[in-house]
């Protein structure tokens, strides 16, 4: 029995292991890469936490800092984590509102992966005394995950966290 992945399974994964990777200076969805899910018959969550997400306010050019949480239930594809890191980094000089950033991230990942389910939650540090925490999700149309998405959205913040650090 062999383990690991064949070269065919890793076609399209070009950034992993590269030392001279170029960091894009503005929004770059083209850096996202995927590879085949070896277990599409299983429903399981993959979660990414990006505690150093930065974008720019489109009005003032001031930096906005956030933790971005991405959770998804894969179908046929998984996102390659280094490409996701570079993609999220590409927002650093991109000017968009918080709500736009989380929707753009989710839409790009839906386009790339066609996951069974995905959610993106941005927890932005306050500016002007107000923090904004946009949440967006998506369930694959025509599947049970479409209903799961509605239920999670309806009940998303029924038990809000106690915020003491921002």
Secondary structure as GFF3:
##gff-version 3
##sequence-region A 1 166
A	DSSP	three_ten_helix	29	31	.	.	.	ID=ss1
A	DSSP	beta_strand	34	36	.	.	.	ID=ss2
A	DSSP	beta_strand	45	56	.	.	.	ID=ss3
A	DSSP	beta_strand	63	73	.	.	.	ID=ss4
A	DSSP	beta_strand	77	79	.	.	.	ID=ss5
A	DSSP	alpha_helix	81	89	.	.	.	ID=ss6
A	DSSP	three_ten_helix	90	93	.	.	.	ID=ss7
A	DSSP	alpha_helix	98	113	.	.	.	ID=ss8
A	DSSP	beta_strand	117	124	.	.	.	ID=ss9
A	DSSP	beta_strand	135	139	.	.	.	ID=ss10
A	DSSP	alpha_helix	144	154	.	.	.	ID=ss11
###
